[in-house]
Amino acid sequence: MERVLQAAHGVSLILPLLDDSDSEIRETAITLLFLFSQHEPEGVVEYLFRPRRLEALVGFLENDENNDVQVAATGLLANLPKSERKLTMQLIDSGGLDANINILKNGTMEAKENALSELFRFKDPTDIKSQRDLVRRGIYPLLVKFLNTGSMTAKARAATFIGDLSMSTQKLTVVSKSSFCRCFRSSQAPLCSAHGIVCNVNSIFCLLEANALPGLIKLLQEEVHATAYEAIQTLSALVIEDFPQRGARVLHESNAMRPILKILNWGSDSLKAEVLGLLEKVFVSKEMVEYYGSTTRLRLFYLTGMNVYGDGHPRRKAARVLSLLECYSRSSSHSITGVVLSENLRL
């Protein structure tokens, strides 16, 4: 059926059916468009800009009485290119974003998975204002909920979205330093243990304030590659390059380090590489080396000694982390030796 539709320029044949007076025909049309969009998404976008087409599509998103139609409508939008800024703005104006968020709250899990994928359309990584608009609409608690109760697909997408917001947190905390000094120096509000300022969810997107950290750690403990990979990338955003000790201590105090290190035993090569990248930042902190150096060193010796890695990326990363640990070990040894010599000289 899909090949026949493609050969006959199927989109142009199906779209007029969205306006049909028969609800069954309209529902069949949206399902066919969803299937078509999996192969030719660009062809669908062109026709959605015609009068009343987008409004009809949003109507399917708002249809809480037909789960199959809602799944098809969210799936269709999720398949369309996220780079189509004009489509994104028209969807917002037509109520598409509000309908999408409502599905995240009340839809079936399959519809929620599609809605999570579609949500990335409304988050321009270069536009903080668009991200704040999403957060102020209440998506963060929904994302945190998905970490704990969603399907594996939903968990992975929620973790990815939180990670993207956390990348913006790094930029926003730098901008907020000066205003913090002016406005909060005399305040009794506690400073964020990861970012060193008074954080909040709506303006900084702080995942600690949003209580997302326990859910991310839980993903690591479940030992599923896809979700653990996204969780590690998100946790890496906590360890900020300028002040890695803060983020490292947060991971330590939240009991995240042990499940992170366990990934070196069970993870895929790509997942282990992500963990090793995080450890390169964590072990800048001498305190973390003292806590976890011995345990980590054993795992790294195993990784660097395995022939299966050859001269590959994970092995090189493991060697770099091991070098960090050895550097601190030598430093500690020299310090101890210096103290002993000093005591002997006194004697």
C-alpha positions in Angstrom: 0.0 0.0 0.0 2.8 2.5 1.0 4.6 1.9 -2.3 1.4 2.4 -4.3 0.8 5.7 -2.5 4.4 6.9 -3.1 4.1 6.1 -6.8 0.9 8.0 -7.1 2.1 11.0 -5.1 0.0 9.7 -2.2 0.2 12.7 0.1 -1.7 14.9 -2.4 -4.4 12.2 -2.5 -4.7 11.6 1.2 -4.6 15.2 2.6 -8.0 16.3 1.2 -9.5 13.3 3.0 -8.7 15.1 6.3 -11.6 17.4 5.6 -14.0 14.6 4.7 -17.4 14.6 6.6 -17.0 11.0 7.5 -14.9 10.6 10.7 -13.7 7.1 9.7 -12.3 8.4 6.5 -10.5 11.2 8.3 -9.1 8.8 10.8 -7.9 6.4 8.1 -6.3 9.4 6.3 -4.3 10.4 9.3 -3.1 6.8 9.8 -2.0 6.6 6.2 -0.2 9.9 6.5 1.7 8.6 9.5 2.8 5.6 7.5 3.8 7.8 4.6 5.8 10.2 6.8 8.1 7.4 7.9 9.5 7.3 4.3 8.8 10.8 2.8 8.4 13.3 5.7 9.4 16.3 3.5 6.6 15.6 1.2 4.1 15.8 4.0 5.3 19.2 5.3 4.7 21.0 2.1 1.0 20.1 2.1 0.5 20.9 5.8 1.0 24.6 5.1 -2.2 24.6 2.9 -5.3 26.2 4.5 -6.9 24.2 7.4 -4.6 21.2 7.1 -2.6 22.0 10.2 -5.7 22.8 12.2 -7.2 19.4 11.2 -4.0 17.7 12.4 -4.1 19.5 15.7 -7.7 18.3 16.0 -6.5 14.7 15.9 -4.0 15.5 18.7 -6.8 16.8 20.8 -9.0 13.7 20.2 -8.8 11.9 23.5 -11.5 9.5 22.6 -9.6 7.7 19.8 -6.2 6.4 21.0 -5.1 5.0 17.6 -5.7 8.4 15.9 -3.8 10.2 18.6 -0.9 7.8 18.2 -0.9 8.3 14.4 -1.1 12.1 14.7 1.7 12.4 17.3 3.8 9.9 15.2 3.3 11.9 12.1 4.5 15.1 13.7 7.4 13.3 15.3 8.6 12.1 11.9 8.5 15.5 10.3 11.8 17.5 10.1 12.5 19.3 13.4 14.3 22.0 11.4 11.1 23.3 9.9 10.8 26.4 12.0 7.8 27.7 10.2 5.9 24.5 11.0 6.9 24.7 14.6 5.6 28.3 15.0 2.4 27.5 13.2 1.9 24.4 15.5 2.3 26.6 18.6 -0.2 29.2 17.2 -2.7 26.4 16.3 -2.6 24.9 19.8 -0.3 22.0 18.8 2.1 22.4 21.7 -0.6 22.5 24.3 -2.2 19.4 22.8 1.2 17.7 22.8 1.7 18.5 26.5 -1.8 17.2 27.3 -0.9 13.9 25.6 2.2 13.7 27.8 -0.1 13.9 30.8 -3.0 11.8 29.7 -2.3 9.8 26.5 -1.4 6.2 26.1 2.2 5.2 26.5 2.7 4.9 22.7 1.2 8.3 22.2 3.4 9.7 25.0 6.5 8.2 23.3 5.7 10.0 20.1 4.8 13.2 22.0 8.2 13.1 23.7 9.9 12.8 20.3 7.8 15.7 19.0 8.6 17.8 22.0 12.2 18.3 20.8 10.7 20.4 17.9 9.7 23.1 20.4 13.1 23.3 22.1 15.5 25.3 20.0 18.9 24.6 21.5 20.1 28.1 20.5 17.0 29.9 21.9 16.8 30.0 25.7 13.5 31.7 25.5 11.8 28.8 23.8 13.3 26.4 26.4 12.0 28.6 29.3 8.6 28.6 27.7 8.5 24.8 27.7 9.7 24.6 31.3 7.2 27.2 32.5 4.4 25.1 30.8 5.2 22.4 33.3 7.2 19.8 31.3 10.0 19.2 33.8 7.8 17.3 36.3 6.5 15.2 33.4 10.0 14.4 32.3 11.0 13.4 35.8 7.9 11.2 36.0 8.8 9.4 32.8 12.3 8.6 34.2 10.6 6.6 36.9 7.4 5.2 35.3 7.7 5.4 31.5 8.5 2.7 28.9 12.2 2.3 28.0 11.7 4.5 25.0 10.0 7.2 27.1 12.7 7.0 29.8 15.5 7.4 27.2 13.8 10.4 25.5 13.0 12.1 28.8 16.6 11.6 29.9 17.8 13.1 26.6 15.6 16.1 27.0 16.7 16.8 30.5 20.3 16.5 29.3 19.7 19.1 26.6 18.2 21.4 29.2 21.2 20.8 31.4 23.6 21.9 28.7 21.8 25.2 28.7 22.1 25.2 32.5 25.9 25.4 32.1 25.6 28.5 30.0 22.9 30.1 32.2 24.9 29.7 35.4 27.8 31.6 33.9 25.5 34.5 32.9 23.8 34.3 36.4 27.1 34.7 38.4 27.1 38.5 38.2 23.4 38.9 39.0 23.9 36.4 41.9 26.6 38.5 43.3 24.4 41.6 43.2 21.1 40.1 44.3 21.7 37.0 46.4 25.0 37.6 48.3 23.0 38.7 51.4 20.2 36.2 50.8 19.7 33.1 53.0 18.7 31.0 50.0 21.0 27.9 49.8 23.5 27.7 47.0 23.2 24.8 44.5 25.8 22.1 45.3 26.5 21.6 41.6 26.3 25.1 40.2 27.4 27.3 43.1 24.5 29.8 42.7 20.9 30.0 43.9 19.3 27.7 41.3 15.7 27.1 40.2 13.9 25.1 37.6 12.1 27.7 35.6 15.1 30.0 34.7 18.2 27.8 35.1 16.6 24.4 34.4 18.6 22.9 37.3 18.0 19.1 37.3 18.8 19.0 41.0 16.1 21.5 41.8 13.8 19.5 39.5 14.6 16.3 41.5 15.6 14.5 38.4 18.8 13.0 39.8 17.3 10.0 41.6 15.5 9.0 38.4 18.7 9.2 36.3 20.6 7.1 38.8 17.8 4.5 38.7 18.3 4.3 34.9 21.9 3.3 35.6 20.8 0.6 38.1 18.4 -0.9 35.6 21.4 -1.8 33.4 19.7 -1.1 30.0 22.1 0.2 27.5 19.8 2.7 25.7 18.5 4.4 28.9 21.9 4.3 30.7 23.6 5.9 27.8 21.3 8.9 27.9 21.5 9.1 31.7 25.3 9.2 31.6 25.3 12.0 29.1 22.9 14.0 31.3 24.9 13.3 34.4 28.0 14.5 32.6 26.4 17.9 32.3 26.5 18.2 36.1 30.3 18.1 36.1 31.0 21.5 34.8 34.5 22.0 33.3 35.3 25.2 35.4 34.3 23.6 38.7 34.3 19.8 38.2 34.8 19.2 42.0 31.2 20.4 42.7 29.5 18.0 40.2 31.8 15.2 41.2 30.8 15.6 44.9 27.1 15.7 43.9 27.5 12.3 42.1 29.4 10.9 45.2 26.9 12.1 47.7 23.9 10.9 45.7 25.5 7.4 45.5 25.7 7.6 41.7 29.4 6.7 41.4 29.0 3.0 42.1 26.4 2.3 39.4 28.5 4.5 37.0 31.6 2.4 37.6 29.6 -0.8 37.3 28.9 0.1 33.7 32.6 -0.6 33.0 31.7 -4.3 33.7 28.5 -4.7 31.7 28.2 -1.8 29.2 28.6 -1.7 25.5 31.8 -0.1 24.0 30.0 3.2 23.3 28.4 3.3 26.8 31.8 2.5 28.4 33.3 5.3 26.3 30.7 7.8 27.7 31.4 6.6 31.3 35.2 7.0 30.7 34.6 10.6 29.4 32.7 11.4 32.6 35.4 9.8 34.8 38.0 12.0 33.1 36.1 15.0 34.6 35.3 13.4 37.9 38.9 12.4 38.7 40.2 15.9 38.3 39.0 15.9 42.0 41.7 14.4 44.2 38.9 13.6 46.7 37.1 11.4 44.2 40.4 9.6 43.4 40.8 8.8 47.1 37.2 7.5 47.3 37.1 5.5 44.0 40.7 5.2 42.7 41.4 1.7 43.8 38.1 0.2 42.5 38.4 2.1 39.2 42.0 1.2 38.7 41.2 -2.5 38.7 38.5 -2.1 36.1 40.7 0.1 33.9 43.6 -2.4 34.0 41.2 -5.0 32.7 39.9 -2.7 29.9 43.3 -1.5 28.8 44.6 -5.1 28.8 41.8 -6.6 26.7 42.9 -7.4 23.1 39.3 -6.9 22.0 39.8 -3.1 22.3 43.0 -3.0 20.3 43.9 0.6 19.9 40.3 1.7 19.8 38.6 4.7 21.4 37.5 3.0 24.7 40.9 1.7 25.4 42.6 5.1 24.8 40.1 6.7 27.1 40.6 4.1 29.7 44.4 4.7 29.5 43.8 8.5 30.0 41.7 7.9 33.1 44.3 5.4 34.4 47.0 8.0 33.8 45.0 10.5 35.9 44.7 8.1 38.8 48.4 7.2 38.6 49.3 10.9 38.6 47.5 11.4 41.9 48.9 8.3 43.4 52.5 9.4 42.6 51.7 12.9 44.1 50.3 11.3 47.3 53.4 9.0 47.5 55.8 12.0 47.2 53.9 13.9 49.9 54.1 10.9 52.3 57.8 10.4 51.5 58.4 14.1 52.1 56.7 13.9 55.5 58.7 10.8 56.5 62.0 12.5 55.5 61.2 15.6 57.4 60.4 13.6 60.6 63.7 11.6 60.2 65.7 14.9 59.9 64.1 16.1 63.1 65.2 13.0 64.8 
